[in-house]
C-alpha cells in the first residue's frame, strides 16, 4: 500500500494498516513530516485515541484546553463568551500542538507500527494499468513504486486527485487562506494573562473586525511557552478586495482586545496554508479504481466549528479499514472501495458536512454577519452597561434607534431566522 502525504490523514491511514500487518510506505515531499504541515494548533483527544491508542502518554503536547472562548470584535472592543466545563479539566477534550514537533513524533509512531516513511519525495504522477491505479511515480531516480492501492492524502491542492480523474482544481471560493504566527512568551506570563495554571490552556475564536466583513475567523491559542495567533479568510474575497492576509494579521495584533495578550512577545514562526471550505459540490469523488482520497485532499473540514484535524484522522482510519477489506478480498475495484463512502456516511463526517454546507453560503451572501452585527452587539452592550445619568429606558431607546439606522428590526429578525435554519 502507498500513502501520499504524511499529514494527519495519511499517517492515520498508514498506522491503521500497519497495525493490521499490511506493508505500507508513506511518501512525504517535506524534509521530514511536519515541516510543511500547518493548522491553528488544536488537536482533539477522542479522534486521536481512536487511531493512536495511548498517545497522550508520550506525544509532545503543549497544553490541554480547559476553556473555550468566543469573541465578537468591533474596531474599538469586543464581547466575550466563555465555556469552562469541569469535564475538560478532568478529561481534556483537546490539546494545542506545534505541528513540526508533533508530526515528527507521530511519524515515528507509525514507523514503530511497521510502516516505512520516506521524506523528501515528491509524487509526480500515478501509475496505471488500464483504469486502475497500481502505484505512483516519484521524482527520485528509478522512482516508480508499484502498490496494490494508493491512498491520496496530499492536501488541498489535490494534484493527484485530478490525475486520478476524481475531481478538478479547487475554486477560490472553496478554500480559505489561513495565516498564523507563533509568538514566544514565558510560561508564567501566559498563565497570568489567560487566567490559567498548571499548564492549562485556552482556545479563543474571533469573528467580526479581524476579517473586515469577509467570511472567516481569527484564533488565539495558548501553547506552553508561546501563543498561536492567526486568521483565515475566503481566498476569492481577499483577491476581490485586494487585501493582504499578513496585513490583516498585523492589524489583528494591534486590536485592543488582542494586544494585551501578546504584548512583549517575539514572533518565532510564521506560516500560511489553504483551508478547505467545502460546499455541497466541492467534495471530489472519494474513491476510484485502486485509490482513495482522505483529509484535506477530499475537502473534509467543518469550517463552522473550525474542525479539520478530527476529520483528517477519522477519514484516514476509515480509508485504511476499506483498504484492508479490499486486501482481504484481493479486489481493489471501485465497487469494493465504494464502502469507504458508506463508512464516512456512518461516521460524523459526511452528516456534518451536509448539515453545515448551507452556513457558508449564507455567510457569503450576507456579509453583515461579519461586518455589521458584531459591532452592533458590542456597541449595544457597551451602551446598556455604561452607568451614567441616563435612565435605562432612555438607553434602550438609544440602542434601538442606532439599530434601526443600521438594520431594520424586520431585517434583523429575518437574518437571525435564516441563521437558525442553516445551523439547525
FIDO-931179 format. One record per atom (N, C-alpha, C): z, x, y. Coordinates in steps of 0.001 Angstrom, whole numbers, padded with zeros to 6 digits, always signed. Atoms other than C-alpha are relative to their C-alpha. Example, Ala and Ser with C-alpha at 12.3 -4.5 7.8 and 13.67 -1.06 7.14 Angstrom:
<rs>
+000000+000890-001190
+007800+012300-004500
+000000+000900+001200
-000060-000820-001190
+007140+013670-001060
+000730-000770+001090
</rs>
This chain:
<rs>
+000000+000846-001192
+000000+000000+000000
+000000+000884+001245
+000025-000727-001261
-000785+001218+003521
+000490-000917+001108
-000508+000721-001161
+001116+000099+006620
-000421+000785+001234
+000471-000667-001218
-000432+000891+010009
+000944-000346+001145
-000933+000198-001099
+002267+001323+012653
+001440+000076-000471
-001402-000188+000375
+005895+002460+012454
+000941-000603+001029
-000930+000785-000797
+007416-000137+014751
+000910-000798-000915
-000946+000774+000801
+009972-002673+013604
-000686-000777-001111
+000656+000814+001028
+007488-004888+011755
-000554+000870-001117
+000552-000879+001018
+005749-002021+009981
+001068+000631-000870
-001077-000615+000778
+008987-000318+008933
+000715-001042-000861
-000609+001061+000809
+010435-003650+007767
-000853-000288-001234
+000893+000241+001136
+007370-004239+005575
+000081+001147-001001
-000037-001157+000897
+007445-000694+004171
+001312+000082-000760
-001312-000070+000655
+011175-000814+003425
+000123-001044-001093
-000088+001081+000983
+010942-004159+001660
-000825+000321-001243
+000854-000347+001132
+008065-002957-000526
+000548+001195-000775
-000502-001200+000674
+009567+000459-001271
+001228-000307-000845
-001206+000358+000760
+012876-001061-002393
-000367-000718-001300
+000429+000684+001224
+010923-003095-004962
-000787+000913-000927
+000677-000958+000862
+009231+000003-006296
-001450+000233+000297
+001408-000211-000340
+005850-000162-004592
-000190+001371+000650
+000359-001251-000684
+004130+003024-003417
-000569-000358+001370
+000350+000403-001359
+003862+002761+000370
-000131+001227+000884
+000126-001026-001031
+002567+005015+003135
-000091-000706+001350
+000009+000535-001363
+003228+004286+006816
-000696+001008+000902
+000766-000878-000885
+000735+005737+009295
+000359-000329+001446
-000485+000180-001366
+002044+006241+012831
-000712+000981+000920
+000765-000886-000883
-000009+007603+015725
+000892+000809+000938
-000894-000746-000867
+003041+008764+017712
+000476+001293-000629
-000518-001276+000479
+004637+012197+017424
+001050-000211-001082
-000919+000463+001039
+007412+010503+015468
+000302-001458+000294
-000276+001408-000253
+008447+006851+015033
+000975-000175+001163
-000841+000249-001163
+009880+005606+018313
-000514+000632+001275
+000455-000672-001216
+008025+007896+020713
-000813-000928+000896
+000811+000899-000819
+005681+005111+021845
+000505-001442-000057
-000515+001358+000121
+007810+002073+020942
+000947-000307+001154
-000813+000366-001158
+009423+000234+023833
+000292-001489-000049
-000359+001391-000213
+011310-003000+024306
+001166-000009+000976
-001123+000079-000917
+014023-004280+026607
+001207+000742-000528
-001070-000762+000619
+016561-002977+024169
+000999-000801-000793
-000944+000819+000760
+018305-005921+022455
-000548-000221-001403
+000365+000136+001411
+018207-005963+018648
+000991-000944-000664
-000855+001043+000573
+019554-008957+016720
+000509+000403-001381
-000686-000522+001179
+022037-008272+013937
-000441-000692-001292
+000261+000723+001250
+021233-011011+011415
-001365+000322-000596
+001287-000396+000587
+017490-010288+011008
-000002+001436-000521
-000079-001374+000494
+018254-006568+010692
+000714+000060-001343
-000761+000002+001255
+020809-007249+007958
-000848-000576-001135
+000874+000607+001004
+018220-009373+006150
-000954+001030-000613
+000986-000979+000451
+015851-006409+005899
+000641+001327-000388
-000650-001295+000213
+018176-003383+006034
+001494-000207-000230
-001412+000286+000260
+021488-004296+004354
+000893+001195+000311
-000962-001042-000322
+024478-002335+005654
-000404+000909+001139
+000565-000860-001049
+022508-000945+008600
+000996+000346+001102
-000908-000214-001134
+025321-001306+011160
+000921+001200-000206
-000942-001081+000274
+027419+001334+009418
-000535+001369+000398
+000557-001330-000264
+025007+004193+010138
-001021+000057+001126
+001048+000009-001020
+022485+003107+012793
+000525+000532+001333
-000387-000485-001329
+022549+004801+016243
-000044-001134+001022
-000074+001163-000881
+023643+001715+018184
+000638+000386+001336
-000597-000230-001305
+024564+001570+021865
+001246-000876+000172
-001142+000900-000193
+026778-001494+022481
-000262-001359-000659
+000133+001392+000432
+027399-004859+020797
+000045-000924+001214
+000044+000941-001124
+026507-007699+023169
+001070-001074-000205
-001066+001009+000088
+029629-009795+023755
-000134-001051+001098
+000194+000978-001073
+028446-011554+026917
-001470-000061+000386
+001380+000244-000423
+025076-013075+027796
+000039-000717+001340
+000031+000616-001315
+024353-013885+031437
-001426-000336+000400
+001278+000417-000554
+021526-015725+033177
+000155-000095+001514
-000061-000022-001460
+020873-015091+036856
-001249-000645+000579
+001090+000512-000826
+018746-017167+039206
+000102+000720+001336
-000068-000844-001179
+017874-014883+042093
-000921-000509+001107
+000778+000220-001222
+016725-015667+045631
-000084+001332+000729
+000061-001286-000702
+015830-012964+048160
+001357+000507+000478
-001278-000417-000572
+019385-012942+049531
+001172+000014-000974
-001144+000067+000899
+021559-013575+046496
-000371-000585-001337
+000293+000532+001313
+021884-015286+043172
+001085-000906-000517
-000927+000886+000707
+023570-017777+040874
+000092+000488-001426
-000200-000573+001324
+025071-016509+037627
+000648-001014-000935
-000561+000833+001053
+025775-018373+034421
+000224+000886-001211
-000313-000918+001081
+027529-016541+031598
+000536-000686-001241
-000498+000475+001292
+028307-017095+027928
+000746+001150-000670
-000834-001051+000601
+031140-015136+026284
+000771-000586-001179
-000672+000620+001149
+031895-016642+022846
+000806+001020-000805
-000841-000877+000799
+034676-015159+020765
-000697+000428-001287
+000687-000327+001253
+032428-015246+017689
-000853+001250+000147
+000794-001206-000205
+030266-012499+019263
+000869+001248+000055
-000912-001141-000011
+033336-010298+019632
+000357+000396-001422
-000391-000284+001378
+034387-010627+016008
-001198+000320-000892
+001213-000263+000787
+030814-010617+014646
-001179+000079+000947
+001048-000131-001018
+028146-009210+017001
-001288-000740-000366
+001282+000675+000141
+025042-011313+017475
-001155+000963+000227
+001067-000938-000352
+023051-008407+018908
+000609+001302+000504
-000385-001309-000528
+023234-004763+019924
-001092+000487+000942
+001014-000730-000733
+021499-002688+022538
-000315+001290-000751
+000447-001234+000650
+019473+000233+021202
-000979+000700+000927
+001044-000787-000640
+017294+003021+022563
-001007+000349-001090
+000937+000005+001113
+014123+002886+020504
-000368+001386-000516
+000375-001327+000494
+013310+006595+020344
+000975+000477-001058
-001025-000400+000984
+016599+007325+018572
+000036-000964-001163
-000194+001002+001042
+016796+004073+016677
-001159-000008-000990
+001153+000071+000901
+013256+004034+015265
-000112+001241-000879
+000004-001215+000823
+013528+007642+014119
+000992-000149-001157
-000968+000239+001076
+016673+006702+012184
-000548-001023-000994
+000506+001052+000881
+015016+003549+010826
-001079+000545-000930
+001047-000603+000836
+012042+005562+009578
+000618+000853-001107
-000664-000800+001040
+014423+007916+007744
+000583-000899-001081
-000514+000964+000985
+015994+004882+006077
-001143-000497-000894
+001171+000436+000774
+012530+003721+004999
-000424+001091-000982
+000356-001107+000893
+011806+007167+003565
+001001+000129-001138
-000992-000047+001085
+015072+007107+001614
-000259-001076-001039
+000330+001076+000946
+013897+003845+000064
-001203+000359-000866
+001103-000444+000840
+010837+005701-001246
-001356-000019+000654
+001292+000010-000683
+008088+005186+001332
-000279+001364+000621
+000418-001221-000682
+006135+008012+002975
-000431-000371+001416
+000348+000250-001398
+005950+008042+006784
-000769+001201+000525
+000873-001080-000470
+003088+010089+008255
-000250-000195+001500
+000218+000133-001443
+003248+010562+012073
-001257+000720+000450
+001141-000666-000627
+000561+011837+014434
-001300-000264-000755
+001195+000379+000767
-002104+009954+012513
-000559-001289+000577
+000639+001165-000602
-004494+007578+014222
-000947-000641-001009
+000920+000751+000857
-006177+004912+012117
-001148-000499+000859
+001155+000308-000839
-009686+004503+013477
-000882-001095-000590
+000838+001036+000594
-011201+002041+011009
+000619-000438-001319
-000390+000498+001314
-010739+000032+007838
-001083+000349-001020
+000946-000198+001094
-012360+000891+004509
-000222-001332-000702
+000322+001279+000621
-014147-001980+002790
-000837+000184-001251
+000927+000205+001110
-015747-002929-000467
-000426-001455+000076
+000407+001370-000269
-017782-005976+000370
+000819-000549+001156
-000835+000621-001035
-015498-008295+002337
+001445+000471-000046
-001413-000345+000186
-012270-006791+001039
+000357+001340+000634
-000549-001240-000545
-010214-004171+002884
+000637+000783-001145
-000515-000810+001111
-009446-001306+000491
+000618+001313+000491
-000626-001212-000515
-007890+001297+002777
-000284+000185+001472
+000172-000294-001423
-008053+002981+006166
-000677+001353+000173
+000573-001287-000396
-009937+005784+007875
+000823+000540+001166
-000829-000605-001036
-007817+008149+009960
-000765+001115+000716
+000614-001083-000764
-008570+010888+012485
+000274+001373-000601
-000265-001284+000658
-007395+013590+010064
-001221+000465-000786
+001083-000480+000876
-009841+015835+008178
+000130-000628-001385
-000004+000709+001290
-010810+014067+004969
+001063-001090+000032
-001103+000911-000289
-008684+011286+006352
-000123-001395-000550
+000076+001329+000610
-009799+008307+004272
+001151-000184-000982
-001111+000316+000893
-006860+006681+002500
-000262-001352-000641
+000216+001248+000711
-007532+004072-000146
+001342-000631-000345
-001236+000723+000290
-004910+001392-000707
-000353-001364-000563
+000257+001312+000592
-004620-001797-002673
-000052-001075+001082
+000103+000891-001145
-003982-003589+000596
+000579+000685+001221
-000416-000576-001275
-003276-002882+004262
+000797-001042+000783
-000791+000834-000903
-000529-004340+006455
-000179+000559+001409
+000316-000432-001362
-001579-004166+010107
+001184-000302+000911
-001155+000123-000900
+001395-003524+012402
-000234+000876+001224
+000453-000952-001019
-000498-001773+015190
+000443-000345+001416
-000394+000376-001343
+000916-003688+018186
-001013-000895+000682
+000751+001021-000723
-000601-005872+020880
-001489+000295+000098
+001416-000313-000224
-003896-004007+021291
-000904-000457-001144
+000627+000571+001204
-004881-005146+017765
-001465+000401-000203
+001320-000561+000266
-007899-002894+017345
-000430-000292-001431
+000345+000221+001410
-007759-003209+013551
-000118-001480-000331
+000156+001444+000194
-007318-006981+013748
-001444-000403+000275
+001409+000269-000297
-010762-007065+015352
-000898+000574-001092
+000794-000618+001065
-012138-004649+012741
+000023-000846-001271
-000124+000828+001198
-010854-006970+010023
-000641-001367+000164
+000622+001290-000249
-012582-009943+011652
+000988-001139+000072
-001036+001025-000033
-009306-011811+012076
+000280-000531+001398
-000218+000438-001374
-009323-012126+015856
-000717+000915+000969
+000653-000803-001018
-010800-010868+019092
+001007+000735+000861
-000891-000657-000942
-009382-008931+022001
+000935-001028+000624
-000894+000895-000711
-006345-010396+023687
-000544-000240+001414
+000380+000307-001375
-006937-012107+027024
+001170+000312+000920
-001090-000366-000910
-004947-011044+030122
+001065-001079+000149
-001006+001047-000153
-003231-014442+030286
+000843-000165-001269
-000769+000094+001241
-001950-013964+026710
+001035+001108-000141
-000957-001100+000080
+000105-010849+027466
+000661+000210+001352
-000703-000438-001202
+002694-009704+029963
+000093+001515-000034
-000252-001430-000086
+003168-006164+031179
+001472+000194+000327
-001408-000294-000215
+006747-005004+030831
+000197+001431+000453
-000361-001344-000458
+008154-002034+032734
+001518+000125-000063
-001433-000199+000248
+011568-000504+032154
+000419+001397+000425
-000632-001279-000265
+013824+002260+033389
+001350+000047-000700
-001332-000250+000535
+016832+003709+031587
+000728+000856+001033
-000719-000620-001118
+019379+004654+034272
+001360+000477-000490
-001237-000594+000504
+022216+007011+033374
+001180-000329+000910
-001274+000226-000681
+025778+006084+034345
+001116+000368-000968
-001116-000292+000906
+029170+007207+032966
+000479-001253-000715
-000466+001130+000802
+030591+005001+030223
+001060-000808+000719
-001085+000726-000653
+033713+004145+032212
-000493-000774+001219
+000551+000707-001152
+031636+003166+035271
-000693-001286-000457
+000668+001189+000539
+029501+000778+033208
+001025-001059-000386
-000985+000972+000469
+032560-000862+031651
+000768-000618+001155
-000684+000558-001171
+034274-001264+035024
-000896-000983+000737
+000898+000856-000780
+031226-002744+036758
-000355-001291-000721
+000393+001191+000755
+030341-005164+033975
+001190-000755-000576
-001194+000710+000461
+033935-006110+033149
+000139-000048-001497
-000153-000076+001457
+033924-004966+029522
+000831+001228-000327
-000801-001140+000437
+035888-002451+027470
-000367+000337-001433
+000148-000400+001404
+035869-000572+024181
-001450-000066-000476
+001422-000090+000363
+032074-000036+024156
-000682-001360-000108
+000641+001316+000010
+031361-003784+024543
-001166-000014+000996
+001195+000028-000826
+028038-004737+026113
-000316-001362+000580
+000426+001209-000707
+026427-007307+028408
-001525+000002+000082
+001443+000179-000173
+022860-008647+028470
-000232-001017+001108
+000284+000864-001140
+021521-010168+031690
-001497-000293+000045
+001390+000413-000198
+018283-012155+032014
-000106-000623+001390
+000137+000436-001390
+016982-012877+035538
-001360-000634+000231
+001264+000594-000431
+014332-015217+036938
+000093-000313+001486
+000046+000303-001422
+013214-016007+040455
-000633+001125+000788
+000513-000990-000924
+012794-013375+043152
-000618+001241-000659
+000565-001236+000556
+012159-010373+040818
-001493-000056-000300
+001421+000086+000348
+008722-011692+039807
-000830-000671+001097
+000699+000542-001169
+007822-013206+043208
-000841-001228-000333
+000693+001237+000339
+006820-016540+041710
-000958+000111-001162
+000850-000153+001178
+004745-015070+038900
+000803-000308-001262
-000688+000343+001239
+005542-016121+035339
+000536+001278-000639
-000625-001181+000573
+008002-013609+033954
+001496-000013+000231
-001451-000105-000134
+011599-012439+033959
+000382+001469+000084
-000557-001344-000058
+013759-009388+034546
+001219+000072-000898
-001163-000160+000872
+016594-007944+032484
+000815+001210+000428
-000927-001107-000220
+019604-005662+032752
+000934+000040-001201
-000783-000130+001224
+021232-004421+029526
+000853+001266+000068
-000892-001157-000001
+024170-002082+029054
-000150+000809-001275
-000077-000951+001100
+023887+000972+026827
+001325+000736+000108
-001289-000689-000016
+026727+003354+026077
+000200+000785+001292
-000116-000812-001210
+026061+005768+028951
-001233-000166+000886
+001152+000323-000847
+023116+004089+030669
-000172-001503+000019
+000412+001405+000005
+021677+000711+031582
-001521-000042-000069
+001446+000220+000064
+018182-000591+030818
-000343-001111+000978
+000394+000958-001027
+016599-002354+033793
-001517-000127-000023
+001442+000165+000042
+013142-003875+033697
-000419-001423+000264
+000553+001337-000188
+010874-006866+034073
-001353-000080-000690
+001306+000245+000587
+007776-008425+032562
-000675-001152+000715
+000771+001001-000727
+005033-010439+034292
-001368-000134-000654
+001325+000223+000570
+001797-012015+033042
-001023+000932+000653
+000932-000999-000490
-000971-009442+033370
-000992-000597+000999
+001060+000531-000863
-003594-011714+034897
+000546-000382+001369
-000556+000341-001303
-001229-012843+037654
+000244+001245+000856
-000162-001238-000758
-000391-009266+038634
-001349+000507+000514
+001327-000431-000423
-004103-008467+038753
-000494-000860+001159
+000465+000902-001051
-004898-011550+040831
+000718+000257+001325
-000779-000206-001232
-002118-010767+043326
+000071+001468+000414
+000043-001429-000312
-002753-007024+043272
+001403+000584+000179
-001380-000484-000037
+000890-006288+042555
+000177+001090-001041
-000304-001112+000881
+002086-003049+041016
+001346-000251-000667
-001278+000302+000654
+004784-003591+038365
+001102+000998+000349
-001010-000980-000377
+006537-000367+039317
+000597-000325+001371
-000513+000424-001308
+006806-001634+042912
+000960-001170-000159
-000911+001116+000261
+008344-004868+041617
+001337+000496-000536
-001226-000532+000574
+010853-002852+039624
+000841+000701+001068
-000735-000677-001067
+011796-000732+042635
+000644-001018+000946
-000579+001051-000831
+012310-003891+044689
+001180-000662-000705
-001115+000560+000765
+014498-005294+041901
+001233+000890+000096
-001135-000931-000078
+016674-002177+042030
+000738-000118+001328
-000641+000147-001296
+017361-002891+045690
+000537-001390+000269
-000488+001370-000213
+018219-006582+045237
+001521+000010+000114
-001453-000034-000192
+021770-007317+046456
+000820-000386-001220
-000739+000354+001210
+022746-008803+043103
-000062+001094-001050
+000231-001027+001026
+021445-005815+041110
+000511+001365+000432
-000283-001352-000490
+022021-002754+043298
+001413+000491-000310
-001346-000523+000283
+025838-002564+042846
+000199+000452-001446
-000185-000347+001411
+025440-002311+039064
-000671+001323-000372
+000709-001243+000330
+023121+000715+039177
+000248+001092+001036
-000258-000960-001073
+024470+002487+042252
+000471+001341-000565
-000377-001335+000438
+024721+006246+041732
-000626+000426-001309
+000629-000345+001276
+022675+006141+038532
-001235+000854+000185
+001177-000861-000010
+019891+008556+037678
-000987-000485-001055
+001027+000461+000936
+016618+007424+036105
-000257+001082-001042
+000167-000951+001097
+016401+009100+032707
-001307-000208-000748
+001236+000318+000711
+013418+007331+031152
-000733-001102+000755
+000823+001076-000550
+010542+005144+032294
-001083-000315-001018
+001054+000368+000940
+008114+003196+030167
-000611-001344+000341
+000680+001273-000190
+005672+000291+030089
-000660-000393-001307
+000672+000478+001214
+004201-001866+027347
-000490-001423+000210
+000493+001365-000001
+002238-005036+026743
+000866-000852-000928
-000873+000904+000738
+004253-008013+025507
-000782-001265-000333
+000709+001248+000323
+002739-010959+023594
+000635-001195+000701
-000430+001277-000574
+002971-014271+025428
-000834-001077-000693
+000936+000781+000815
+001478-016393+022648
-000075-001462+000408
+000252+001422-000136
-000065-019780+023169
-000575-000523-001307
+000469+000584+001266
-001426-022169+020544
-001302+000591-000518
+001291-000530+000440
-004820-020412+020466
-000034+001527-000012
+000027-001455-000131
-003771-016770+020845
+000326+000733-001297
-000377-000655+001250
-002449-016058+017337
-001243+000187-000868
+001187-000220+000839
-005157-014431+015184
+000218-000574-001398
-000183+000323+001417
-005791-015301+011573
+000904+001074-000595
-001071-000901+000409
-002817-013719+009808
-000254+000702-001322
+000293-000615+001292
-004424-012745+006513
-001504+000029-000215
+001414-000103+000365
-007779-011662+005150
-000112+000539-001411
+000209-000572+001322
-009273-010105+002053
+000603+001408-000027
-000652-001298+000125
-006837-007278+001318
+000808+000448+001196
-000780-000422-001164
-004909-007315+004608
+000847-001145+000557
-000905+000916-000677
-002056-008986+006508
+000300+000553+001386
-000299-000400-001375
-001076-008901+010187
+001435-000417+000335
-001418+000265-000266
+002538-008679+011402
+000355+000380+001440
-000580-000415-001262
+004646-008386+014558
-000866-000290+001215
+000752+000194-001238
+003021-007940+017963
-001499-000113-000247
+001426+000111+000311
-000415-007499+016381
-000383-001436-000328
+000213+001412+000318
-000044-011106+015203
+000431-000908+001147
-000460+000753-001172
+001242-012174+018670
+001229-000847-000324
-001195+000728+000411
+004556-013196+017131
+001157+000380+000916
-001052-000254-000976
+007022-013414+020002
+000357-001309+000679
-000468+001200-000698
+009127-016123+021658
+000368+000390+001421
-000218-000431-001375
+008775-015499+025376
+001100-000795+000690
-001007+000829-000660
+011079-018385+026354
+001392+000555-000234
-001322-000526+000335
+014086-016899+024562
+000036+001524+000018
+000070-001459-000079
+012968-013292+025096
+000260+000637-001357
-000185-000506+001358
+012841-012722+021333
-001308+000610-000504
+001157-000641+000602
+010481-010269+019721
+000388+000843-001186
-000409-000885+001087
+012422-007850+017542
+000262-000781-001287
-000268+000784+001207
+013569-010594+015165
-001284-000538-000622
+001287+000442+000530
+010014-011929+014847
-000692+001143-000731
+000629-001164+000624
+008786-008416+014063
+000624+000291-001358
-000699-000341+001240
+011424-007739+011417
-000293-000998-001113
+000153+001010+001048
+011114-011031+009572
-001464-000158-000403
+001415+000071+000397
+007306-011144+009715
-000360+001176-000902
+000239-001146+000881
+007259-007630+008228
+000547-000230-001394
-000609+000285+001309
+009618-008700+005453
-000828-001026-000781
+000754+001053+000686
+007611-011853+004663
-001383+000500-000426
+001281-000586+000402
+004347-009902+004642
+000175+000869-001243
-000259-000846+001170
+005884-007430+002177
+000220-000844-001247
-000208+000882+001153
+007011-010271-000090
-001333-000562-000481
+001329+000484+000371
+003465-011631-000002
-000798+001094-000698
+000720-001130+000613
+002037-008185-000779
+000518+000280-001407
-000571-000223+001331
+004419-007789-003711
-000487-001067-000987
+000529+001074+000840
+003332-011173-005072
-001438+000314-000399
+001394-000352+000294
-000297-010035-004803
-000067+001168-000976
-000025-001157+000892
+000565-006735-006514
+000311-000426-001429
-000352+000472+001341
+002180-008533-009446
-001159-000760-000643
+001134+000758+000523
-000852-010792-009809
-001242+000873-000180
+001209-000815-000017
-003321-007978-009261
-001126-000677+000757
+000985+000791-000749
-005060-010284-006792
+000323+000122+001486
-000230-000212-001424
-005392-009271-003122
-000978-000804+000846
+000930+000866-000717
-007762-012047-002117
+000750-000790+001080
-000611+000806-001049
-007160-014188+000943
+000661-001247-000571
-000645+001169+000626
-006324-017062-001403
+001446+000311-000340
-001375-000390+000329
-003258-015215-002671
+000782+000344+001260
-000715-000450-001201
-002385-013683+000699
+000266-001129+000991
-000247+001137-000897
-002508-017101+002393
+001435-000494-000094
-001407+000415+000111
+001044-017648+001112
+000862+000656+001080
-000708-000613-001128
+002095-015332+003969
+000209-001021+001115
-000142+001021-001044
+001403-018112+006450
+000992-001074-000430
-000961+000992+000477
+003356-020532+004269
+001425+000516+000151
-001326-000581-000191
+006304-018149+004366
+000401-000025+001473
-000290+000054-001431
+006056-017934+008145
+000327-001428+000439
-000285+001404-000320
+005992-021740+008324
+001401-000393-000452
-001321+000338+000534
+009155-021920+006221
+001127+000748+000710
-000987-000735-000774
+010923-019426+008489
+000130-000630+001384
-000108+000483-001377
+011851-019863+012153
-001221+000360+000832
+001007-000623-000861
+008751-018004+013361
-001057-000996+000488
+001056+000902-000450
+005835-020453+013410
+000538-001311+000563
-000562+001190-000651
+008015-023540+014066
+000430+000259+001445
-000413-000317-001370
+009484-021814+017143
-001206+000224+000906
+001183-000239-000822
+006077-020679+018368
-000679-001306+000396
+000584+001296-000333
+004707-024211+018163
+000867-000755+000988
-000936+000760-000831
+007822-025656+019755
-000085+000400+001458
-000104-000476-001371
+007731-023481+022847
-001338+000425+000602
+001304-000423-000526
+003981-022916+023283
-000337-000714+001299
+000320+000755-001213
+003839-025620+025964
+000757+000502+001213
-000817-000432-001125
+006525-023980+028078
-000753+000992+000875
+000747-000971-000767
+004347-021041+029096
-001092-000648+000829
+001041+000702-000742
+001508-023381+030081
+000593-000750+001181
-000664+000724-001086
+003952-025462+032150
+000382+000945+001132
-000424-000950-001020
+005353-022427+033954
-001181+000550+000794
+001148-000571-000697
+001914-021046+034746
-000622-001006+000958
+000575+001026-000871
+000714-024343+036208
+000984-000482+001057
-001025+000411-000970
+003997-024877+038108
+000821+001223+000415
-000707-001227-000403
+004972-021578+039784
+001278-000258+000766
-001237+000305-000721
+007718-023391+041703
+001248+000257-000841
-001162-000299+000839
+009984-022833+038687
+000480+001431+000221
-000369-001393-000250
+009960-019135+039632
+000095+000306+001495
+000065-000327-001414
+009193-019188+043363
+000936-000866+000844
-000687+000945-000883
+010928-022279+044771
+001387-000380-000505
-001244+000597+000467
+013647-023720+042553
+001180+000968-000069
-001156-000900-000037
+015824-020600+042088
+000588+000156+001398
-000494-000150-001374
+016043-020131+045870
+000660-001276+000495
-000604+001262-000416
+016719-023835+046436
+001387-000169-000590
-001301+000158+000639
+019568-023830+043934
+001029+000948+000610
-000931-000969-000590
+021140-020658+045328
+000397-000433+001404
-000285+000430-001371
+020862-021990+048888
+000906-001230+000011
-000808+001222+000046
+022300-025393+047949
+001449+000304-000378
-001358-000337+000419
+025300-023959+046122
+000725+000813+001070
-000605-000796-001065
+025890-021440+048897
+000489-000884+001133
-000399+000908-001076
+025964-024229+051465
+001200-000857-000400
-001076+000901+000430
+028198-026539+049446
+001329+000719-000186
-001234-000731+000282
+030716-023825+048581
+000488+000843+001176
-000460-000682-001206
+030890-022281+052064
+000986-000905+000740
-001035+000788-000673
+034107-023501+053707
-000071+000278+001495
+000034-000105-001454
+033662-024158+057426
+000546-001299+000576
-000550+001194-000636
+034319-027047+059819
-000817-001256-000250
+000804+001174+000333
+031644-029368+058435
+000613-000763-001170
-000461+000775+001156
+032728-032230+056159
-000999+000105-001144
+000863-000151+001168
+031356-032167+052648
-001136-001026-000007
+001072+000998-000055
+029391-035378+053241
-001156+000519+000842
+001043-000560-000857
+027509-033656+056058
-000731+001134-000706
+000623-001096+000730
+026898-030635+053842
-000982-000532-001036
+000915+000576+000984
+025384-032820+051147
-001287-000480+000658
+001192+000461-000717
+023058-034404+053692
-000878+001184+000398
+000744-001190-000403
+022073-030942+054921
-000775+000581-001181
+000669-000508+001199
+021286-029791+051377
-001168-000884-000387
+001077+000918+000378
+019231-032912+050651
-001174+000085+000971
+001093-000100-000973
+017272-032574+053893
-000814+001270-000221
+000711-001240+000286
+016417-028964+053057
-000830-000142-001268
+000733+000216+001255
+015414-030019+049545
-001251-000823+000249
+001163+000851-000274
+013121-032735+050897
-001094+000763+000738
+001002-000788-000700
+011419-030217+053167
-000833+000836-000967
+000687-000828+000981
+010544-028059+050164
-000654-000812-001106
+000449+000812+001128
+010148-030699+047468
+000556-001406+000149
-000526+001354+000014
+010396-034467+047346
+000886-000187-001220
-000879+000261+001135
+013140-035803+045085
-000798-000519-001191
+000832+000522+001093
+010447-037618+043093
-000693+001144-000725
+000697-001121+000620
+008529-034386+042517
+000965+000888-000763
-001012-000785+000707
+011706-032521+041597
+000350-000659-001329
-000325+000709+001234
+012596-035201+039059
-001124+000082-001015
+001152-000092+000896
+009078-035110+037631
-000076+001377-000647
+000057-001361+000542
+009179-031316+037242
+001093+000227-001033
-001092-000163+000956
+012564-031421+035535
-000275-000776-001284
+000360+000794+001180
+011295-034151+033197
-001019+000765-000836
+000995-000773+000738
+008288-032002+032288
+000626+001196-000707
-000676-001137+000613
+010519-029009+031650
+000811-000444-001210
-000778+000504+001122
+012795-031081+029441
-000868-000337-001196
+000921+000319+001094
+009839-032326+027402
-000527+001257-000674
+000543-001234+000568
+008445-028827+026969
+001062+000729-000837
-001077-000680+000733
+011816-027447+025857
+000528-000847-001156
-000581+000888+001000
+012764-030494+023813
-000876-000215-001186
</rs>
